[in-house]
Amino acid sequence: MSRLDGLRAVAIIGVFIYHFTWFWTSAAQGQNLLPYDDVLAFIPMADVGYLGVYLFFLISGQVILITLERTKNPVDFFIKRVARLWPTLILCGTLTFIVVSILGPPELQSTIPEYLISLLILPPNKIAPVFGASDWQWLDGAYWSLWVEVRFYALFGLIFYVFNKYWFYVWILFSAFCFILTILVQFASVQALEPIGSILIYQYLPFFTLGIAAQLRHRPQYISLLKWVIPASLIHIIILRYPVLGFDLGMIQHWIGLAFIIALYAMTVENTVGTKWLEPLSGIGRASYSFYLLHQVLGVSLIVGISTVIGPQWSVIMIAPLFLLLLVTSSIIYEKYEQPMNRLFVGKFVHTQKAIMDR
C-alpha cells in the first residue's frame, strides 16, 4: 500500500503544479488570478498536471474493490464511504470558506448555499434552479472529482452487491454500454444521450475499470476476460480524449502524460523495482485527500492576500512555502482528525471481518 500512497503523492503534486503554474494564469486562457501570472508556465508538462486526477481514479478503482470485498453489506460500505469523505470534507471546506471569504478575490468567494451544497458533494449548478438561482458554483472547483467518485461508489457498490459473484460480468456489460455511449456522443453527435452518460460517469469509467482490473489480474477465473477488458478500456480512454486533444503535435505532451500515468500505475501495482522511489512519498500520499481539498481556492487566496503585502512581483516565491504549509496542515489533519474520525465511525457502526482503515 505504501507505493499506492506514493502514487497519490505524484497525483497531488501534479495537480498542485498545474493549478499554480498554469490554470490560474493567462497561459490557460481562463481566470488570471495569480499575481505572478504565467512566469512559471515554461515548466515542462506543467499544463498536464490535471492528469493527476485520472491517476486518483485508477487508484480508486482498485482500492474500492478491496473495500467492497472486505465489507459485509451495502450499509456498511455506505458508512465507510461517509466516514472516509465527509468529516474531512466538512473541516477542509469550512476552512476554505472562511479563508477565502477573508483573503480571496471576489471571483473565488462563495455564498453560504454554495458552501453547504458543496459539502453535500452535489453539483451546485444543478441544484441552483431548484432554488430559483442560476449561477451557483462549487466552493472549490476541485470538488468536481468528488462528485465523480461518489457516483462511482454508488454504481460499483450497487452492481457488486446486487449481482454478487457475477458482479464482474455485469460490470463488463456496463462498461461496454458506456463504450457504445461514448462513440454515439463523441462521433455520432447524439447529444441527447450525453446527460445519461454523465450520470453513468462514462467520461471517466475506463480509468476506474483499469483499477478494478489491476486488483483482479492474478485471479485465474478473470484472466481470460481481462485480456479483452484492459485493451478495451485503453481504447475507450483514447476515444474519450481524442475530441479534446486530437493528434496535433501541439497536444503531444497530453498524450505522453496520459501514457505515463497509466504506465506508472501498472508498474506500481506490479511492484516493479522501478517504482521503489514512490515509497518515501507515501506520507504525502496518505495526506493527499485533505491536501487536495485545501490546495486550490484556499491556496490561491493566500497568495493573493500575501501579495498585497509583499508585492505581486514577489508573490511567486510563496509557492514553495504554500506547498509546505499545505503539506504540514494536511498531515496534521490526517493524523489528528481524519484517521480518528474514520476509526470512530467504522468502529461504532461497521461490522467487518477485519478492522481496517480504508483510504
C-alpha positions as a Markdown table, in Angstrom:
| # | Residue | x | y | z |
|---|---|---|---|---|
| 1 | Met | 0.0 | 0.0 | 0.0 |
| 2 | Ser | 3.0 | 2.4 | 0.5 |
| 3 | Arg | 3.6 | 2.6 | -3.2 |
| 4 | Leu | 0.0 | 3.3 | -3.9 |
| 5 | Asp | 0.2 | 6.1 | -1.4 |
| 6 | Gly | 3.3 | 7.2 | -3.2 |
| 7 | Leu | 1.2 | 7.3 | -6.4 |
| 8 | Arg | -1.3 | 9.5 | -4.6 |
| 9 | Ala | 1.6 | 11.9 | -3.8 |
| 10 | Val | 2.6 | 12.0 | -7.5 |
| 11 | Ala | -1.1 | 12.8 | -8.4 |
| 12 | Ile | -1.5 | 15.6 | -5.9 |
| 13 | Ile | 1.9 | 17.1 | -6.7 |
| 14 | Gly | 0.9 | 17.1 | -10.4 |
| 15 | Val | -2.4 | 18.8 | -9.7 |
| 16 | Phe | -0.7 | 21.4 | -7.4 |
| 17 | Ile | 1.8 | 22.3 | -10.1 |
| 18 | Tyr | -0.9 | 22.5 | -12.7 |
| 19 | His | -3.0 | 24.9 | -10.7 |
| 20 | Phe | -0.2 | 27.2 | -9.5 |
| 21 | Thr | 1.9 | 27.4 | -12.7 |
| 22 | Trp | -0.8 | 27.1 | -15.4 |
| 23 | Phe | -4.5 | 27.0 | -14.6 |
| 24 | Trp | -4.9 | 30.3 | -12.7 |
| 25 | Thr | -2.7 | 32.3 | -15.2 |
| 26 | Ser | -3.1 | 33.8 | -18.6 |
| 27 | Ala | -1.4 | 30.8 | -20.1 |
| 28 | Ala | -4.6 | 28.8 | -19.5 |
| 29 | Gln | -6.8 | 31.5 | -21.1 |
| 30 | Gly | -9.1 | 31.4 | -18.1 |
| 31 | Gln | -9.3 | 33.4 | -14.9 |
| 32 | Asn | -5.9 | 35.1 | -14.4 |
| 33 | Leu | -5.9 | 35.4 | -10.6 |
| 34 | Leu | -2.3 | 34.6 | -9.6 |
| 35 | Pro | -0.4 | 37.9 | -9.2 |
| 36 | Tyr | 2.8 | 36.4 | -10.8 |
| 37 | Asp | 0.8 | 35.4 | -13.9 |
| 38 | Asp | 2.4 | 32.9 | -16.2 |
| 39 | Val | 6.1 | 33.3 | -15.3 |
| 40 | Leu | 6.2 | 29.5 | -14.4 |
| 41 | Ala | 4.3 | 28.3 | -17.4 |
| 42 | Phe | 7.5 | 27.3 | -19.1 |
| 43 | Ile | 7.9 | 24.3 | -16.7 |
| 44 | Pro | 7.8 | 21.2 | -18.8 |
| 45 | Met | 4.5 | 19.3 | -18.6 |
| 46 | Ala | 3.0 | 21.9 | -16.2 |
| 47 | Asp | -0.1 | 22.0 | -18.3 |
| 48 | Val | -0.8 | 18.3 | -18.0 |
| 49 | Gly | -0.7 | 18.1 | -14.2 |
| 50 | Tyr | -4.5 | 17.8 | -14.2 |
| 51 | Leu | -3.9 | 14.2 | -15.2 |
| 52 | Gly | -3.2 | 13.6 | -11.6 |
| 53 | Val | -6.9 | 13.4 | -11.1 |
| 54 | Tyr | -7.1 | 10.5 | -13.5 |
| 55 | Leu | -4.4 | 8.8 | -11.6 |
| 56 | Phe | -6.6 | 9.1 | -8.5 |
| 57 | Phe | -9.4 | 7.4 | -10.4 |
| 58 | Leu | -7.1 | 4.5 | -11.3 |
| 59 | Ile | -6.2 | 4.0 | -7.7 |
| 60 | Ser | -9.8 | 4.4 | -6.6 |
| 61 | Gly | -11.0 | 1.6 | -8.8 |
| 62 | Gln | -8.5 | -0.8 | -7.2 |
| 63 | Val | -9.0 | 0.4 | -3.6 |
| 64 | Ile | -12.8 | 0.5 | -3.7 |
| 65 | Leu | -12.8 | -3.1 | -4.9 |
| 66 | Ile | -10.6 | -4.1 | -1.9 |
| 67 | Thr | -13.0 | -2.2 | 0.4 |
| 68 | Leu | -16.1 | -3.9 | -1.1 |
| 69 | Glu | -14.6 | -7.3 | -0.7 |
| 70 | Arg | -13.8 | -6.6 | 3.0 |
| 71 | Thr | -17.3 | -5.2 | 3.7 |
| 72 | Lys | -20.2 | -7.4 | 4.5 |
| 73 | Asn | -23.2 | -5.4 | 3.2 |
| 74 | Pro | -24.1 | -2.2 | 1.3 |
| 75 | Val | -25.0 | -0.3 | 4.5 |
| 76 | Asp | -21.5 | -0.9 | 6.0 |
| 77 | Phe | -20.0 | 0.2 | 2.7 |
| 78 | Phe | -22.0 | 3.4 | 2.7 |
| 79 | Ile | -21.0 | 4.1 | 6.3 |
| 80 | Lys | -17.3 | 3.5 | 5.4 |
| 81 | Arg | -17.5 | 5.9 | 2.5 |
| 82 | Val | -19.2 | 8.5 | 4.6 |
| 83 | Ala | -16.5 | 8.1 | 7.3 |
| 84 | Arg | -13.8 | 8.5 | 4.6 |
| 85 | Leu | -15.2 | 11.5 | 2.8 |
| 86 | Trp | -17.4 | 13.8 | 4.9 |
| 87 | Pro | -15.6 | 14.6 | 8.2 |
| 88 | Thr | -12.5 | 15.8 | 6.4 |
| 89 | Leu | -14.6 | 17.5 | 3.7 |
| 90 | Ile | -16.6 | 19.4 | 6.3 |
| 91 | Leu | -13.4 | 20.6 | 8.1 |
| 92 | Cys | -11.5 | 21.5 | 5.0 |
| 93 | Gly | -14.5 | 23.0 | 3.3 |
| 94 | Thr | -15.2 | 25.2 | 6.3 |
| 95 | Leu | -11.5 | 26.3 | 6.4 |
| 96 | Thr | -11.7 | 27.1 | 2.7 |
| 97 | Phe | -14.9 | 29.1 | 3.1 |
| 98 | Ile | -13.5 | 31.2 | 6.0 |
| 99 | Val | -10.1 | 31.9 | 4.5 |
| 100 | Val | -11.4 | 32.7 | 1.0 |
| 101 | Ser | -14.1 | 35.0 | 2.5 |
| 102 | Ile | -11.4 | 37.0 | 4.2 |
| 103 | Leu | -8.5 | 37.0 | 1.8 |
| 104 | Gly | -9.8 | 35.7 | -1.5 |
| 105 | Pro | -10.6 | 37.6 | -4.6 |
| 106 | Pro | -14.4 | 38.1 | -5.4 |
| 107 | Glu | -14.2 | 35.5 | -8.2 |
| 108 | Leu | -13.4 | 32.8 | -5.7 |
| 109 | Gln | -15.7 | 33.7 | -2.9 |
| 110 | Ser | -18.8 | 31.5 | -2.3 |
| 111 | Thr | -22.2 | 32.1 | -0.9 |
| 112 | Ile | -23.5 | 30.1 | 2.1 |
| 113 | Pro | -25.8 | 28.0 | -0.2 |
| 114 | Glu | -22.8 | 27.2 | -2.4 |
| 115 | Tyr | -20.8 | 26.2 | 0.6 |
| 116 | Leu | -23.5 | 24.0 | 2.1 |
| 117 | Ile | -24.3 | 22.3 | -1.2 |
| 118 | Ser | -20.7 | 21.7 | -2.0 |
| 119 | Leu | -20.3 | 19.9 | 1.4 |
| 120 | Leu | -23.0 | 17.5 | 0.3 |
| 121 | Ile | -21.0 | 16.7 | -2.9 |
| 122 | Leu | -23.8 | 17.8 | -5.1 |
| 123 | Pro | -23.1 | 20.0 | -8.2 |
| 124 | Pro | -24.3 | 23.5 | -7.2 |
| 125 | Asn | -25.1 | 24.5 | -10.8 |
| 126 | Lys | -27.6 | 21.6 | -11.0 |
| 127 | Ile | -29.2 | 22.4 | -7.6 |
| 128 | Ala | -29.4 | 26.1 | -8.2 |
| 129 | Pro | -32.5 | 26.1 | -10.4 |
| 130 | Val | -34.5 | 24.3 | -7.6 |
| 131 | Phe | -34.0 | 27.5 | -5.5 |
| 132 | Gly | -34.5 | 29.9 | -8.4 |
| 133 | Ala | -30.8 | 30.6 | -8.8 |
| 134 | Ser | -28.7 | 30.1 | -11.9 |
| 135 | Asp | -25.0 | 30.8 | -11.2 |
| 136 | Trp | -24.0 | 28.7 | -8.2 |
| 137 | Gln | -20.6 | 27.1 | -8.3 |
| 138 | Trp | -18.5 | 24.7 | -6.3 |
| 139 | Leu | -16.9 | 26.0 | -3.1 |
| 140 | Asp | -13.7 | 24.8 | -4.8 |
| 141 | Gly | -13.7 | 23.7 | -8.4 |
| 142 | Ala | -11.6 | 20.7 | -7.4 |
| 143 | Tyr | -14.7 | 19.2 | -5.8 |
| 144 | Trp | -15.9 | 18.1 | -9.3 |
| 145 | Ser | -13.9 | 14.9 | -8.9 |
| 146 | Leu | -15.6 | 14.1 | -5.6 |
| 147 | Trp | -18.9 | 14.1 | -7.5 |
| 148 | Val | -17.4 | 11.6 | -9.9 |
| 149 | Glu | -16.1 | 9.5 | -7.1 |
| 150 | Val | -19.4 | 9.4 | -5.3 |
| 151 | Arg | -21.3 | 8.3 | -8.4 |
| 152 | Phe | -18.6 | 5.6 | -8.9 |
| 153 | Tyr | -19.1 | 4.3 | -5.4 |
| 154 | Ala | -22.9 | 4.2 | -5.9 |
| 155 | Leu | -22.7 | 2.4 | -9.3 |
| 156 | Phe | -20.0 | 0.0 | -8.3 |
| 157 | Gly | -21.5 | -0.8 | -4.9 |
| 158 | Leu | -24.9 | -1.4 | -6.5 |
| 159 | Ile | -23.5 | -3.8 | -9.1 |
| 160 | Phe | -21.2 | -5.6 | -6.6 |
| 161 | Tyr | -23.9 | -6.3 | -4.0 |
| 162 | Val | -26.9 | -7.0 | -6.3 |
| 163 | Phe | -25.1 | -9.4 | -8.6 |
| 164 | Asn | -22.8 | -11.0 | -6.0 |
| 165 | Lys | -20.4 | -13.5 | -7.6 |
| 166 | Tyr | -21.4 | -12.3 | -11.1 |
| 167 | Trp | -20.6 | -8.7 | -10.4 |
| 168 | Phe | -17.6 | -8.5 | -12.7 |
| 169 | Tyr | -19.5 | -9.8 | -15.7 |
| 170 | Val | -22.2 | -7.2 | -15.2 |
| 171 | Trp | -19.5 | -4.5 | -14.8 |
| 172 | Ile | -18.1 | -5.6 | -18.2 |
| 173 | Leu | -21.6 | -5.2 | -19.7 |
| 174 | Phe | -22.0 | -1.9 | -18.1 |
| 175 | Ser | -18.6 | -0.7 | -19.4 |
| 176 | Ala | -19.5 | -2.0 | -22.9 |
| 177 | Phe | -22.7 | 0.1 | -22.7 |
| 178 | Cys | -20.7 | 3.2 | -21.7 |
| 179 | Phe | -18.2 | 2.5 | -24.5 |
| 180 | Ile | -21.0 | 2.5 | -27.1 |
| 181 | Leu | -22.5 | 5.6 | -25.4 |
| 182 | Thr | -19.1 | 7.3 | -25.8 |
| 183 | Ile | -19.0 | 6.6 | -29.5 |
| 184 | Leu | -22.6 | 7.8 | -30.1 |
| 185 | Val | -22.0 | 11.0 | -28.2 |
| 186 | Gln | -18.5 | 11.8 | -29.4 |
| 187 | Phe | -18.7 | 10.8 | -33.1 |
| 188 | Ala | -22.4 | 10.4 | -34.0 |
| 189 | Ser | -23.3 | 13.6 | -32.2 |
| 190 | Val | -26.2 | 12.0 | -30.4 |
| 191 | Gln | -26.1 | 14.7 | -27.7 |
| 192 | Ala | -29.5 | 13.6 | -26.2 |
| 193 | Leu | -27.6 | 10.7 | -24.7 |
| 194 | Glu | -24.9 | 12.9 | -23.0 |
| 195 | Pro | -26.9 | 13.6 | -19.8 |
| 196 | Ile | -27.4 | 9.8 | -19.4 |
| 197 | Gly | -23.7 | 9.3 | -20.0 |
| 198 | Ser | -22.8 | 11.9 | -17.4 |
| 199 | Ile | -24.9 | 10.2 | -14.7 |
| 200 | Leu | -23.1 | 7.0 | -15.6 |
| 201 | Ile | -19.7 | 8.7 | -15.5 |
| 202 | Tyr | -18.8 | 7.4 | -18.9 |
| 203 | Gln | -16.1 | 10.0 | -19.4 |
| 204 | Tyr | -14.1 | 8.5 | -16.5 |
| 205 | Leu | -15.3 | 4.9 | -16.3 |
| 206 | Pro | -12.3 | 3.3 | -18.1 |
| 207 | Phe | -9.9 | 4.6 | -15.5 |
| 208 | Phe | -11.9 | 3.0 | -12.7 |
| 209 | Thr | -12.2 | -0.2 | -14.7 |
| 210 | Leu | -8.4 | -0.4 | -15.2 |
| 211 | Gly | -8.0 | 0.0 | -11.4 |
| 212 | Ile | -10.5 | -2.8 | -10.9 |
| 213 | Ala | -8.7 | -5.0 | -13.4 |
| 214 | Ala | -5.4 | -4.4 | -11.6 |
| 215 | Gln | -6.9 | -5.9 | -8.4 |
| 216 | Leu | -8.2 | -8.9 | -10.3 |
| 217 | Arg | -5.1 | -9.5 | -12.5 |
| 218 | His | -3.9 | -12.6 | -10.7 |
| 219 | Arg | -7.2 | -14.4 | -10.2 |
| 220 | Pro | -7.5 | -17.3 | -12.7 |
| 221 | Gln | -11.2 | -17.0 | -13.2 |
| 222 | Tyr | -10.8 | -13.5 | -14.6 |
| 223 | Ile | -7.6 | -13.6 | -16.6 |
| 224 | Ser | -9.1 | -14.5 | -20.0 |
| 225 | Leu | -11.7 | -11.7 | -19.6 |
| 226 | Leu | -9.0 | -9.2 | -18.6 |
| 227 | Lys | -7.2 | -9.8 | -21.9 |
| 228 | Trp | -10.1 | -8.1 | -23.5 |
| 229 | Val | -11.2 | -5.7 | -20.8 |
| 230 | Ile | -7.8 | -3.9 | -20.4 |
| 231 | Pro | -7.2 | -3.2 | -24.1 |
| 232 | Ala | -10.9 | -2.1 | -24.5 |
| 233 | Ser | -10.5 | 0.3 | -21.6 |
| 234 | Leu | -7.4 | 1.8 | -23.1 |
| 235 | Ile | -9.2 | 2.2 | -26.4 |
| 236 | His | -12.1 | 3.8 | -24.6 |
| 237 | Ile | -9.7 | 6.3 | -23.0 |
| 238 | Ile | -8.3 | 7.2 | -26.4 |
| 239 | Ile | -11.8 | 7.7 | -27.9 |
| 240 | Leu | -12.7 | 9.9 | -24.9 |
| 241 | Arg | -9.6 | 12.1 | -25.2 |
| 242 | Tyr | -9.4 | 12.4 | -29.0 |
| 243 | Pro | -12.1 | 15.1 | -29.4 |
| 244 | Val | -10.3 | 17.2 | -26.8 |
| 245 | Leu | -6.7 | 16.6 | -27.8 |
| 246 | Gly | -6.8 | 15.3 | -31.3 |
| 247 | Phe | -3.4 | 14.1 | -32.7 |
| 248 | Asp | -1.9 | 17.6 | -33.1 |
| 249 | Leu | 1.8 | 17.9 | -32.3 |
| 250 | Gly | 1.0 | 20.8 | -30.0 |
| 251 | Met | -1.0 | 18.4 | -27.8 |
| 252 | Ile | 1.5 | 15.6 | -27.8 |
| 253 | Gln | 2.5 | 16.3 | -24.2 |
| 254 | His | -1.0 | 15.5 | -23.0 |
| 255 | Trp | -0.9 | 12.0 | -24.7 |
| 256 | Ile | 2.6 | 11.5 | -23.2 |
| 257 | Gly | 1.3 | 12.4 | -19.8 |
| 258 | Leu | -1.7 | 10.1 | -20.1 |
| 259 | Ala | 0.5 | 7.2 | -21.2 |
| 260 | Phe | 2.9 | 8.0 | -18.3 |
| 261 | Ile | 0.3 | 7.9 | -15.5 |
| 262 | Ile | -1.2 | 4.6 | -16.9 |
| 263 | Ala | 2.3 | 3.0 | -17.3 |
| 264 | Leu | 3.4 | 4.2 | -13.8 |
| 265 | Tyr | 0.2 | 2.8 | -12.3 |
| 266 | Ala | 0.7 | -0.5 | -14.0 |
| 267 | Met | 4.4 | -0.7 | -12.8 |
| 268 | Thr | 3.3 | 0.2 | -9.3 |
| 269 | Val | 0.7 | -2.5 | -8.9 |
| 270 | Glu | 3.2 | -5.0 | -10.2 |
| 271 | Asn | 5.6 | -3.7 | -7.5 |
| 272 | Thr | 8.5 | -3.4 | -10.0 |
| 273 | Val | 11.9 | -2.2 | -8.9 |
| 274 | Gly | 11.5 | 1.0 | -10.9 |
| 275 | Thr | 8.7 | 2.2 | -8.6 |
| 276 | Lys | 10.6 | 1.8 | -5.3 |
| 277 | Trp | 11.2 | 5.6 | -5.3 |
| 278 | Leu | 7.5 | 6.0 | -4.6 |
| 279 | Glu | 7.8 | 4.6 | -1.0 |
| 280 | Pro | 9.4 | 7.8 | 0.5 |
| 281 | Leu | 6.5 | 9.8 | -0.9 |
| 282 | Ser | 3.8 | 7.7 | 0.9 |
| 283 | Gly | 3.4 | 10.2 | 3.7 |
| 284 | Ile | 2.4 | 12.9 | 1.2 |
| 285 | Gly | 0.0 | 10.4 | -0.4 |
| 286 | Arg | -1.7 | 9.5 | 2.9 |
| 287 | Ala | -2.4 | 13.2 | 3.5 |
| 288 | Ser | -3.4 | 13.8 | -0.1 |
| 289 | Tyr | -7.2 | 13.9 | 0.5 |
| 290 | Ser | -7.1 | 17.0 | 2.8 |
| 291 | Phe | -4.3 | 18.5 | 0.7 |
| 292 | Tyr | -6.5 | 18.2 | -2.4 |
| 293 | Leu | -9.5 | 19.8 | -0.6 |
| 294 | Leu | -7.4 | 22.7 | 0.6 |
| 295 | His | -4.8 | 23.4 | -2.0 |
| 296 | Gln | -6.6 | 25.3 | -4.9 |
| 297 | Val | -9.0 | 28.1 | -3.9 |
| 298 | Leu | -7.6 | 28.5 | -0.4 |
| 299 | Gly | -4.0 | 28.4 | -1.8 |
| 300 | Val | -4.8 | 31.0 | -4.5 |
| 301 | Ser | -6.5 | 33.2 | -1.9 |
| 302 | Leu | -3.4 | 33.0 | 0.4 |
| 303 | Ile | -1.1 | 34.0 | -2.4 |
| 304 | Val | -3.4 | 36.9 | -3.5 |
| 305 | Gly | -3.7 | 38.1 | 0.1 |
| 306 | Ile | 0.0 | 38.0 | 0.8 |
| 307 | Ser | 0.9 | 39.6 | -2.5 |
| 308 | Thr | -0.9 | 42.8 | -1.2 |
| 309 | Val | 1.8 | 43.0 | 1.5 |
| 310 | Ile | 5.0 | 41.8 | -0.3 |
| 311 | Gly | 4.0 | 43.0 | -3.8 |
| 312 | Pro | 2.8 | 41.0 | -6.9 |
| 313 | Gln | 6.4 | 40.7 | -8.3 |
| 314 | Trp | 7.5 | 38.7 | -5.2 |
| 315 | Ser | 4.4 | 36.5 | -4.8 |
| 316 | Val | 5.9 | 33.7 | -6.9 |
| 317 | Ile | 8.3 | 32.9 | -4.0 |
| 318 | Met | 5.2 | 31.9 | -2.0 |
| 319 | Ile | 4.6 | 28.7 | -4.0 |
| 320 | Ala | 7.2 | 26.6 | -2.1 |
| 321 | Pro | 6.1 | 27.9 | 1.4 |
| 322 | Leu | 2.5 | 27.3 | 0.4 |
| 323 | Phe | 3.2 | 23.7 | -0.6 |
| 324 | Leu | 4.9 | 23.1 | 2.7 |
| 325 | Leu | 2.1 | 24.8 | 4.7 |
| 326 | Leu | -0.5 | 22.7 | 2.9 |
| 327 | Leu | 1.6 | 19.5 | 3.4 |
| 328 | Val | 2.0 | 20.2 | 7.2 |
| 329 | Thr | -1.6 | 21.1 | 7.6 |
| 330 | Ser | -3.0 | 18.2 | 5.7 |
| 331 | Ser | -0.6 | 15.8 | 7.5 |
| 332 | Ile | -1.8 | 17.1 | 10.9 |
| 333 | Ile | -5.4 | 16.8 | 9.7 |
| 334 | Tyr | -4.8 | 13.2 | 8.6 |
| 335 | Glu | -3.1 | 12.1 | 11.8 |
| 336 | Lys | -5.2 | 14.0 | 14.4 |
| 337 | Tyr | -8.6 | 14.2 | 12.7 |
| 338 | Glu | -9.1 | 12.2 | 9.6 |
| 339 | Gln | -7.9 | 8.9 | 11.0 |
| 340 | Pro | -9.5 | 9.2 | 14.4 |
| 341 | Met | -12.9 | 10.2 | 12.9 |
| 342 | Asn | -12.6 | 7.2 | 10.5 |
| 343 | Arg | -11.9 | 4.9 | 13.3 |
| 344 | Leu | -14.8 | 6.3 | 15.3 |
| 345 | Phe | -17.3 | 5.8 | 12.5 |
| 346 | Val | -16.1 | 2.5 | 11.4 |
| 347 | Gly | -15.6 | 1.1 | 14.9 |
| 348 | Lys | -19.1 | 2.2 | 16.0 |
| 349 | Phe | -21.2 | 1.5 | 13.0 |
| 350 | Val | -19.5 | -1.1 | 10.8 |
| 351 | His | -19.2 | -4.8 | 11.3 |
| 352 | Thr | -16.4 | -6.2 | 9.1 |
| 353 | Gln | -14.3 | -9.3 | 9.2 |
| 354 | Lys | -11.2 | -7.1 | 9.5 |
| 355 | Ala | -10.8 | -3.8 | 11.3 |
| 356 | Ile | -9.1 | -1.9 | 8.6 |
| 357 | Met | -8.8 | 1.7 | 7.6 |
| 358 | Asp | -10.0 | 2.4 | 4.1 |
| 359 | Arg | -8.3 | 5.1 | 2.0 |
